[in-house]
Amino acid sequence: MQNWRIKLSLFLNYFVFAILLNSVGTVILQVQNNFGVNASRAAILEPCKDLSIAIVSFLVSSYIARIGYKRAMLIALAFVSTASFIMPFTASFVSSMLLFAAVGSSFALIKMSVYSTIGLITKDEKEHISLMNFIESFFMIGVLTGYFIFSSFVDNNNPQSTAWLKVYYLLGGISVLAFLLLWSAPLDESSAKKTLDKSLLHDLRNMLKLLISPIVLIFIFCAFFYVLIEQSIMSWLPTFNNKVLLLPAALSIQMSSILAGSTAAGRFLAGLVLKKLNWFLVLICCLILAAALVLVAIPLAQKTTGHAITGWSTAPIAAFIFPLIGLLIAPIYPAINSVILSTLPVQKHGAMSGLIIIFSALGGTTGSIITGNIFQHYNGQTAFYFSLIPMAILVICLTIFKRLQPQLKSSE
């Protein structure tokens, strides 16, 4: 298979950062148990991750091609490996904030480089959208794996134990392996560097020109509201399981893996389905069904039996049903990203990837903070009902985006 080594490297890079980034929901729960942090303050971990992603993306996106995609990914893996090995020695809420800032900064380089590299190793829009969904599905496999890895280090008999921090030794080791694989994988970046004789100021102007394009603006709204939905659910599902459904901490983390698993399955299936069907019709149907699932599943959380929950077999039905929303919303993000990127020339992929990452990060931060505050001041059911609002907005944005897409194709 052509480019198999670099493709394998991209999959592993995403796998590593999936575990680290999406452990934020687990760590939100653990810092409440270990360090006496309330829900509103624990929600700060999300912006520590997302704002660092946004800031680094803004600073670097206009000249990521000058750094080199492979070199940028190597820098990110080296940085996050070091941060992971340091984490177990500094058990505090502040050190958790710093870790997520380091992970977010590194992921900005990884995501810009991965998205741009996909454009270098695919031939057309269908291959691009398919590979994008497969890579994003592998990201969710990393998230799924992360829940089981972290839960295995959590001591249910001693909620105040910080032994779970030893998980970062394992994650640091995986990051080192990812570094070595990428180091050995060849990547031809010549086509992305054809216009690099111009100044950095010229590159920045090009990114700003993209930003003021109507279709790019509406795309940014799509990305923002999708990630707002995803992160508001993913980051707070372990807490929802623990505080609302009354699952033990380790089981709350494990059962959150259903969301990651269903999202991975959704993106894998989308990688097959979107080769055959129109992306717009698929995504609109997914959003309608996702909204219906929210309306059906959340009321089930109010019908818990009150019996002691000791494992998967005694967990309430709501713990199984609601996370299946991942299957429905999964195709949206990689599909819209692929549509916008495959429409643009490869020389603009770095700048566009930067914009995607910046506004996705802002969406994730906004969703987590809003959900955390609703969770604290109202309840978990109300917090998850909130997702219906951005779903409705996203339907409108996708409709406008679809209508504008032919204009972008004709202008390139």
C-alpha positions as CSV (number, residue, x, y, z in Angstrom):
1,M,0.0,0.0,0.0
2,Q,1.4,3.4,-1.0
3,N,2.5,5.7,1.8
4,W,1.6,2.9,4.4
5,R,4.4,3.9,6.8
6,I,3.4,7.6,7.1
7,K,-0.3,6.6,7.3
8,L,0.5,4.2,10.1
9,S,2.4,7.0,11.8
10,L,-0.5,9.4,11.5
11,F,-2.8,6.8,13.0
12,L,-0.5,6.2,16.0
13,N,0.1,9.9,16.6
14,Y,-3.7,10.5,16.7
15,F,-4.1,7.4,19.0
16,V,-1.6,8.8,21.6
17,F,-3.1,12.3,21.7
18,A,-6.7,10.8,21.8
19,I,-5.8,9.2,25.1
20,L,-4.2,12.3,26.5
21,L,-6.6,14.9,25.3
22,N,-9.8,13.0,26.1
23,S,-8.6,12.0,29.6
24,V,-9.9,15.4,30.6
25,G,-13.3,14.0,31.5
26,T,-11.6,11.4,33.7
27,V,-9.3,14.0,35.3
28,I,-12.2,16.3,35.9
29,L,-13.8,13.6,38.0
30,Q,-10.5,12.7,39.7
31,V,-9.5,16.2,40.7
32,Q,-13.0,16.6,42.3
33,N,-12.3,13.5,44.3
34,N,-8.6,14.0,45.1
35,F,-8.2,17.8,45.4
36,G,-11.6,19.0,46.6
37,V,-12.3,21.0,43.4
38,N,-15.9,21.8,42.6
39,A,-17.5,21.3,39.1
40,S,-17.2,24.9,37.9
41,R,-13.5,25.0,38.8
42,A,-12.8,21.5,37.4
43,A,-14.2,22.7,34.1
44,I,-11.1,25.0,33.8
45,L,-9.1,22.0,32.7
46,E,-10.9,22.1,29.3
47,P,-9.8,25.6,28.4
48,C,-6.3,24.8,29.6
49,K,-6.3,22.2,26.9
50,D,-8.3,24.0,24.2
51,L,-7.0,27.6,24.6
52,S,-3.4,26.3,24.3
53,I,-4.5,24.5,21.1
54,A,-6.1,27.7,19.8
55,I,-3.1,30.0,20.7
56,V,-0.5,27.7,19.3
57,S,-2.5,27.1,16.1
58,F,-2.9,30.9,15.6
59,L,0.8,31.5,16.1
60,V,2.0,28.6,14.0
61,S,-0.6,27.9,11.3
62,S,0.5,30.5,8.8
63,Y,4.0,28.9,8.6
64,I,3.5,25.3,9.6
65,A,4.7,24.3,6.1
66,R,7.9,26.2,6.7
67,I,8.6,24.2,9.8
68,G,7.7,21.0,8.0
69,Y,4.8,18.7,8.9
70,K,7.0,15.8,10.0
71,R,9.4,18.0,12.0
72,A,6.4,19.7,13.8
73,M,5.0,16.3,14.8
74,L,8.3,15.1,16.1
75,I,8.6,18.3,18.2
76,A,5.1,17.7,19.6
77,L,5.7,14.1,20.5
78,A,9.0,14.9,22.2
79,F,7.3,17.7,24.3
80,V,4.4,15.6,25.4
81,S,6.6,12.6,26.2
82,T,8.6,14.8,28.6
83,A,5.4,16.3,30.2
84,S,3.9,12.8,30.8
85,F,7.0,11.5,32.6
86,I,7.0,14.6,34.9
87,M,3.3,14.5,35.8
88,P,3.4,11.7,38.4
89,F,5.9,13.7,40.5
90,T,3.6,16.7,40.8
91,A,0.2,15.6,42.1
92,S,-2.0,18.8,42.2
93,F,-4.8,20.5,40.4
94,V,-2.3,23.1,39.1
95,S,0.0,20.4,37.7
96,S,-3.1,18.9,35.9
97,M,-3.8,22.3,34.4
98,L,-0.2,22.6,33.2
99,L,-0.2,19.1,31.7
100,F,-3.3,19.8,29.6
101,A,-1.7,23.1,28.5
102,A,1.3,21.1,27.3
103,V,-0.8,18.4,25.6
104,G,-3.0,21.0,23.9
105,S,0.0,22.9,22.6
106,S,1.5,19.7,21.2
107,F,-1.7,18.6,19.7
108,A,-2.0,21.9,17.8
109,L,1.1,20.9,15.9
110,I,0.0,17.3,15.5
111,K,-3.5,18.2,14.1
112,M,-2.3,20.9,11.7
113,S,0.4,18.5,10.4
114,V,-1.9,15.5,10.1
115,Y,-4.6,17.4,8.3
116,S,-2.1,18.9,5.9
117,T,-0.4,15.6,5.3
118,I,-3.6,13.9,4.4
119,G,-3.8,16.3,1.4
120,L,-0.3,15.2,0.3
121,I,-1.0,11.5,0.3
122,T,-4.5,11.3,-1.2
123,K,-5.6,11.7,-4.8
124,D,-9.1,13.1,-4.7
125,E,-12.0,14.3,-2.6
126,K,-13.5,10.8,-2.0
127,E,-10.1,9.3,-0.9
128,H,-9.5,12.4,1.3
129,I,-12.9,12.2,3.1
130,S,-12.5,8.4,3.5
131,L,-9.0,8.6,5.0
132,M,-10.0,11.5,7.2
133,N,-12.9,9.5,8.7
134,F,-10.6,6.4,9.2
135,I,-8.0,8.5,11.0
136,E,-10.7,10.2,13.1
137,S,-12.2,6.8,13.9
138,F,-8.8,5.6,15.1
139,F,-8.7,8.8,17.3
140,M,-11.9,7.5,19.0
141,I,-10.3,4.0,19.4
142,G,-7.6,5.9,21.4
143,V,-10.2,7.6,23.5
144,L,-11.9,4.2,24.1
145,T,-8.6,2.6,25.1
146,G,-7.8,5.6,27.3
147,Y,-10.9,5.0,29.5
148,F,-9.9,1.5,30.3
149,I,-6.3,2.4,30.9
150,F,-7.2,5.2,33.3
151,S,-9.9,3.2,35.1
152,S,-7.4,0.4,35.8
153,F,-5.3,2.8,37.8
154,V,-8.2,4.2,39.8
155,D,-8.7,2.8,43.3
156,N,-12.5,2.6,44.1
157,N,-11.7,1.7,47.7
158,N,-9.7,4.9,48.2
159,P,-11.2,7.8,46.2
160,Q,-8.5,10.1,47.5
161,S,-5.6,8.0,46.2
162,T,-3.4,9.6,43.6
163,A,-2.1,6.3,42.3
164,W,-3.9,6.9,39.0
165,L,-1.2,9.4,38.1
166,K,1.2,6.5,37.4
167,V,-0.7,6.0,34.2
168,Y,1.4,8.8,32.7
169,Y,4.5,6.6,32.8
170,L,2.7,4.3,30.3
171,L,1.5,7.2,28.2
172,G,5.0,8.7,28.0
173,G,6.3,5.4,26.8
174,I,3.7,5.1,24.0
175,S,4.6,8.7,23.0
176,V,8.2,7.7,22.7
177,L,7.2,4.8,20.4
178,A,5.2,7.1,18.3
179,F,8.2,9.4,18.0
180,L,10.4,6.6,16.8
181,L,7.9,5.4,14.2
182,L,7.4,8.8,12.7
183,W,11.2,9.4,12.7
184,S,11.5,6.3,10.4
185,A,8.6,7.2,8.1
186,P,9.3,9.0,4.8
187,L,7.2,12.0,3.8
188,D,7.5,14.0,0.6
189,E,6.4,17.6,1.5
190,S,7.7,19.3,-1.7
191,S,4.2,20.1,-3.1
192,A,3.3,21.9,0.1
193,K,6.4,24.1,-0.1
194,K,6.1,25.4,-3.7
195,T,5.0,28.9,-2.7
196,L,7.2,29.2,0.4
197,D,9.5,31.8,-1.2
198,K,7.1,34.5,-0.1
199,S,7.2,36.2,3.3
200,L,5.6,35.0,6.5
201,L,3.4,38.2,6.4
202,H,2.1,37.1,3.1
203,D,1.2,33.7,4.6
204,L,-0.6,35.4,7.5
205,R,-2.5,37.6,5.0
206,N,-3.6,34.5,3.1
207,M,-5.0,32.9,6.3
208,L,-6.9,36.1,7.1
209,K,-8.3,36.1,3.5
210,L,-9.6,32.6,4.2
211,L,-11.2,33.8,7.4
212,I,-13.2,36.5,5.7
213,S,-14.5,34.2,3.0
214,P,-18.3,33.6,3.5
215,I,-18.0,29.8,3.2
216,V,-15.1,29.6,5.5
217,L,-16.9,31.7,8.1
218,I,-20.0,29.4,8.0
219,F,-17.7,26.4,8.1
220,I,-16.1,27.8,11.2
221,F,-19.5,28.0,12.8
222,C,-20.1,24.3,11.8
223,A,-16.8,23.2,13.4
224,F,-17.4,25.4,16.5
225,F,-20.9,24.0,17.3
226,Y,-20.0,20.4,16.5
227,V,-17.1,20.4,18.9
228,L,-19.2,22.3,21.5
229,I,-21.7,19.4,21.4
230,E,-19.0,16.7,21.4
231,Q,-16.9,18.0,24.2
232,S,-19.8,19.1,26.4
233,I,-20.9,15.4,26.4
234,M,-17.5,13.7,26.3
235,S,-15.8,15.7,29.1
236,W,-18.7,15.5,31.5
237,L,-20.0,11.9,30.9
238,P,-17.8,10.3,33.6
239,T,-19.1,12.9,36.1
240,F,-22.7,12.3,34.9
241,N,-22.2,8.6,35.4
242,N,-20.8,9.1,38.9
243,K,-22.9,12.0,40.2
244,V,-26.2,11.4,38.5
245,L,-26.3,7.6,37.8
246,L,-24.4,6.9,41.0
247,L,-21.8,4.6,39.4
248,P,-18.5,4.0,41.2
249,A,-15.7,6.2,39.9
250,A,-13.8,3.5,38.0
251,L,-17.0,2.1,36.5
252,S,-18.0,5.7,35.6
253,I,-14.8,6.0,33.6
254,Q,-15.1,2.6,32.0
255,M,-18.7,3.1,30.9
256,S,-17.8,6.4,29.3
257,S,-15.9,4.2,26.8
258,I,-19.3,3.4,25.2
259,L,-19.3,6.9,23.8
260,A,-15.8,6.6,22.4
261,G,-16.6,3.2,21.0
262,S,-19.8,4.3,19.3
263,T,-18.0,7.4,17.9
264,A,-15.2,5.2,16.5
265,A,-17.7,2.9,14.9
266,G,-19.6,5.9,13.5
267,R,-16.5,7.3,11.9
268,F,-15.4,4.0,10.6
269,L,-18.8,3.3,9.0
270,A,-18.8,6.9,7.7
271,G,-15.5,6.2,5.9
272,L,-17.4,3.5,3.9
273,V,-20.8,5.2,3.6
274,L,-19.5,8.6,2.5
275,K,-17.8,7.0,-0.5
276,K,-21.3,6.2,-1.8
277,L,-23.8,8.8,-0.4
278,N,-24.0,12.6,-0.4
279,W,-22.3,13.9,2.8
280,F,-24.9,16.6,3.4
281,L,-27.9,14.2,3.6
282,V,-25.9,11.8,5.8
283,L,-25.0,14.5,8.3
284,I,-28.5,16.0,8.5
285,C,-30.0,12.6,9.2
286,C,-27.4,12.0,11.9
287,L,-28.2,15.2,13.7
288,I,-32.0,14.6,13.6
289,L,-31.5,11.1,15.0
290,A,-29.0,12.4,17.7
291,A,-31.6,15.0,18.9
292,A,-34.2,12.2,19.1
293,L,-31.8,10.1,21.1
294,V,-31.3,12.9,23.7
295,L,-35.0,13.2,24.1
296,V,-35.4,9.5,24.7
297,A,-32.3,8.7,26.8
298,I,-32.0,11.5,29.3
299,P,-35.4,10.8,30.9
300,L,-34.1,7.3,31.6
301,A,-31.5,8.8,33.9
302,Q,-34.3,9.7,36.3
303,K,-35.5,6.1,36.5
304,T,-32.5,4.6,38.3
305,T,-33.5,1.7,40.6
306,G,-31.6,2.9,43.7
307,H,-29.9,-0.5,44.0
308,A,-26.2,-0.8,44.6
309,I,-24.2,-0.7,41.3
310,T,-21.2,-3.0,41.3
311,G,-20.5,-3.5,37.6
312,W,-21.7,-3.3,34.0
313,S,-24.5,-5.9,34.7
314,T,-26.1,-3.8,37.4
315,A,-25.7,-0.4,35.7
316,P,-28.9,1.5,34.7
317,I,-30.0,1.4,31.1
318,A,-29.3,5.2,30.7
319,A,-25.6,4.4,31.1
320,F,-25.8,2.3,27.9
321,I,-28.2,4.2,25.8
322,F,-27.1,7.9,26.0
323,P,-23.5,7.3,24.9
324,L,-24.7,5.8,21.7
325,I,-25.1,9.4,20.5
326,G,-21.5,9.1,19.4
327,L,-22.6,6.8,16.6
328,L,-24.8,9.5,15.2
329,I,-22.7,12.6,15.6
330,A,-19.4,10.9,14.7
331,P,-19.3,11.5,10.9
332,I,-20.0,15.3,11.1
333,Y,-16.6,16.7,12.1
334,P,-14.3,14.7,9.8
335,A,-16.7,15.1,6.9
336,I,-17.0,18.9,7.0
337,N,-13.2,19.2,7.5
338,S,-12.6,17.0,4.6
339,V,-15.0,18.9,2.3
340,I,-13.4,22.2,3.0
341,L,-9.8,20.9,2.7
342,S,-10.3,18.8,-0.4
343,T,-11.9,21.9,-2.1
344,L,-8.8,24.1,-1.4
345,P,-5.4,23.7,-3.0
346,V,-2.8,21.9,-0.8
347,Q,-0.8,25.1,-0.3
348,K,-3.7,26.5,1.7
349,H,-4.2,23.4,3.9
350,G,-1.9,24.5,6.6
351,A,-3.7,27.8,7.1
352,M,-7.1,26.2,6.9
353,S,-6.1,23.5,9.3
354,G,-5.0,26.2,11.7
355,L,-8.4,27.9,11.5
356,I,-10.1,24.5,12.0
357,I,-8.1,23.8,15.1
358,I,-8.5,27.3,16.6
359,F,-12.3,27.4,16.4
360,S,-12.7,23.8,17.3
361,A,-10.7,24.5,20.5
362,L,-12.9,27.5,21.3
363,G,-16.0,25.4,20.7
364,G,-14.7,22.6,23.1
365,T,-13.9,25.1,25.8
366,T,-17.2,26.9,25.5
367,G,-19.1,23.6,25.6
368,S,-17.3,22.3,28.7
369,I,-17.6,25.5,30.7
370,I,-21.3,25.9,29.9
371,T,-22.0,22.3,30.8
372,G,-19.9,22.4,34.0
373,N,-21.8,25.5,35.2
374,I,-25.2,24.0,34.3
375,F,-24.1,20.8,36.0
376,Q,-23.2,22.6,39.2
377,H,-26.1,25.1,39.4
378,Y,-28.9,22.9,38.0
379,N,-28.3,19.2,37.3
380,G,-26.7,16.7,35.0
381,Q,-29.9,16.0,33.0
382,T,-30.4,19.7,32.2
383,A,-26.7,20.0,31.2
384,F,-27.1,17.3,28.6
385,Y,-30.4,18.6,27.3
386,F,-28.5,21.8,26.5
387,S,-26.9,19.9,23.5
388,L,-30.2,20.2,21.6
389,I,-29.6,23.9,21.1
390,P,-26.3,23.7,19.2
391,M,-27.6,20.7,17.3
392,A,-30.4,22.9,15.9
393,I,-27.9,25.6,15.1
394,L,-25.6,23.1,13.4
395,V,-28.4,21.9,11.0
396,I,-28.9,25.5,9.9
397,C,-25.1,26.1,9.4
398,L,-24.6,22.9,7.4
399,T,-27.5,23.9,5.1
400,I,-25.9,27.2,4.4
401,F,-22.4,25.6,4.0
402,K,-23.8,23.1,1.4
403,R,-25.3,26.0,-0.6
404,L,-22.0,28.0,-0.6
405,Q,-19.7,25.1,-1.5
406,P,-20.0,25.4,-5.3
407,Q,-18.9,29.0,-5.1
408,L,-15.6,28.0,-3.4
409,K,-15.0,25.3,-6.0
410,S,-15.6,27.7,-8.9
411,S,-13.3,30.3,-7.4
412,E,-10.3,28.0,-7.0
